[in-house]
Amino acid sequence: MSSLAVPVDTPSLLGVTIRRSTVVGKFFLVYSTVMSGFFGVILAVVSASAFSTSFPVILPIFGVAGSMGALSVFSSDRVKGTLEYFLAYGITARRLFTNVLIAAVVLVSIIVAVAVGVGVGLYVARGHSLSEDLLVRLGLYAIPMTYASASFATIVCMYWTALSSPRTGMNSPIGIAPIIGILPPVGVLVVASVLEATGAVSSFGVDVVAVLAMVGVAVTSLLLLAVSGRLLRSERLLSPA
């Protein structure tokens, strides 16, 4: 009788997932990279204060939009039954989630590298110095929040994809994913604006609140990834067709 044991050495899908995410999500990636770079240039030309206050707010929004290729691959694979093939080779749900999440992070890295490189490069080229406020807002909030928000949107919508049944015109949550991703930075913006307008905290206090919010989003994403193997049975990743 032939053995039905699952192979011990399972193939690595990380490289393939990253390549597929880049190809499938090339529109999102190109659009977000161009637009984030464009706004970075415009703000750098307008004024130093406009760049310092607005660019850190814009970056996470476009970062989330540009990472949608990874989620598109996951959603498509589930509907087509490709995930069943991967599960048959012993690849766990957590590993599948991790591969897609890493692919999203790679896409975000492209956007961040171009946007920050172009925007900050022009900002400095125009004779502006890198102030402490700008460095804090970029290094401790904007860039980490871009990764955290994109990861949050990707992991939440992977759960959504796995737990939902397709409906006509709503085969995946990709359309709502950018909204889920931009909720954290937009929420931070609203809270920061209220705190600053009322004078409840200092400018430094507002930055601290923003950083704490970013940490909260990042930790939530990591926790959802860590428990994915427990919360999701393999059957949830099978094709609903």
N, C-alpha and C positions, 0 to 999 in steps of 0.2 A: 504494500500500500504506500502510495507516495505521501511524503510529509507535507503537512499544511502549515508548518511552523513559519512564523514571520522572519524574514532575513534579519540577521543581527546587524549587519552593516547597511544602513539606509543611505540613499544618495543625498548629497547636499543640493538643495534647490535655491540657495541664497543668490548665487550669481545669476541664475536663470530668472528668478523673481525680479531682481533689480533691472535686468535688461528688458524683460517684458513690461515692467511698470513704466520704464522710460519710453518705450515705443507706444504702448497703449495710451499713456498720459501725456504724449508730446505736446498736444494742444494746451493743456493746463500748464505744463512746465514752461513752454515758450511764452505763453501769454503772461504768466505771473512773473517770469524773469524780466521780460521786456518792461512791463508796467511798473514793477518795483524799482528797476533801474531808472526808468523815465521820471518817476516821482522823486527819486533821490536826486537826480540832476536838477529838476525844477526847484526843489526846496533848497538845494545848495546854492543855486543862482539867486534865489529870492533874498534870503538873509540867513545869517548864522542862527538866529533865534528860531526861525521857522523850521530849519533843518533839525535843530536840537530837540524841539518839542514835537514835531509832526512825524518825522521819519521813523522814530522808534514805535509809533502807533501804527503806521502803515505796514511796516515789514511783516509782523505776524499774520496780518490778513492775507497778503499775497503768498506767504509761505504755506498757509493752510490750503489755499486754492491750488497751488502748484504740486501738492503731494497727492492729489486725487488719483493719479495713475495707479498707485499701489492698491488702493481700495477697489478700483475698477477691475484689476486682475483677480483679486480675491472673490469679488461678487460674481464675476463671469465664470470662474472655475467652479464655484459652488453650483450655479445654475446648470452648467454643462456637465456636471458629474466628474470633473477632473479631480476634485478633492477626494472623491471615493478612491480613485486610483492611487493617490498619494497615501491615503490611510491604509490601503492594502499592503503597502510596502513598509508599514510600521512607523510612518511619520506621524507624530502626535499633533493634536490640535494646538498645543502651546508652541510647538516648533513652527507650524504653519503661520500662526499669528506673529511669531517673532520675525520670520522671514519677511512678511509683508510690512511689519512695522519698521524694520531696518531699511527696506526699500523706500518707504516714505521718508525716512530720515535722510537717505542719500539724495532724493529729489529736493528736499528742503535745503540741503547743504549747497546744491548748485545755485538755488535762488539767493540764498544768503551771501554766498561768495561773490556773485555778480553784483547784487544790489548794494551791499556794503562796500565792496571794492570800488564800484563806480561812484556811488554817492559820497562816501568819505574821501575818496581820492580827489574828486572835484572840489569838495568842501575845503580840503587842505590846500589844493592848488590855487584856490582863490584867496589865499592868505589868512584863512581862519585857523585858529589854534584849536587843538582838541581839548576842550575844557573838561574839567572833572565831571560836571553834570552830564555831558554828552557821553563820556566813557562809561559812566555808571548806567545810564539809560540804555546804552547799546549792549555793553558787556554783561550787566547783571539783570537786565530785564528783556529788552527787545529780541536779542538773538536767542537766549534761552526760552523765552515765551513762544517764539516762532516754532522751535522744535517741540516744546511741550504741547502747544495748541494743535499742531499737526498730528502729533502722536495721539492726543486725546480724541480727536475727530476720527482717526483711523481705527483705533481700538474699539471705541464705542460703536462705530458703524460696522465693524466686523462682527461684534456681538449681535447687532441688529440684523445683519444679513443672515447669520447662522440661526437665529431664533424666529425669523419671520418666514411667512409663506408668500411667494410672489403673487402680485395682483396685476391686472392689466394696467399698463402705464406706470407701475410702481414695482418693477422687478428688483430694484436695489435702492438703498438709501443714499446713493451717491449725490443725488440732487440736494439733499438736506445736509450732507456732511460738512460742506463749507460753513453753513450757518452754525452748526454745532461747534466747529473749530474756532470761529471768530467770536463766539459768545464770551469766552474768558477774557481776551484782550479788550473787547468792547465793554464788558462789565467793569474791568479795571479802569478804563478811561472814564466811564460815568462816575464811579465811586471817587476816583482821584479828582475829577472836576468839582464834584460836590464838596469834598473835603477842602480843596484849595479855595473854592469860592466862599465857603463859610468861615474859613480861617481856623478850622478845627485842629488842623495839624500843620506843621511847617512843610516847606518844599521837600526837605529831607525825609519827613515822615510820610509824605505821599509816595516817594520813591521806595521806602521800606514796605509800604502796603502793596505796591506793585510787585516787588520782588517776592514777598510772601505768597501772593496770589499765584505767581508763576511756579513757585515751589509746590504749592498745593495741587496745581494741575499736573505737574510732572509726576508727583508721587501717586496721584490717582491713576494715571495712565500705567505706571509700573505695577501697581497693585492689581489692576484689571488684567494685565498681561500675566502676572504671576499666578493668578487663580483661574486662568482660562481653562486649564486642563481639568480642574475640579468642577467648574460651573457648567462646562459644555461637554455633553456626551458626544462621542464620535458620530452618533446617528444624526446630530444636528447639522453636521457638515455634509451630509449626503444630499444628492440632488433632489429637489422637491418634485421634480417631474415624474 
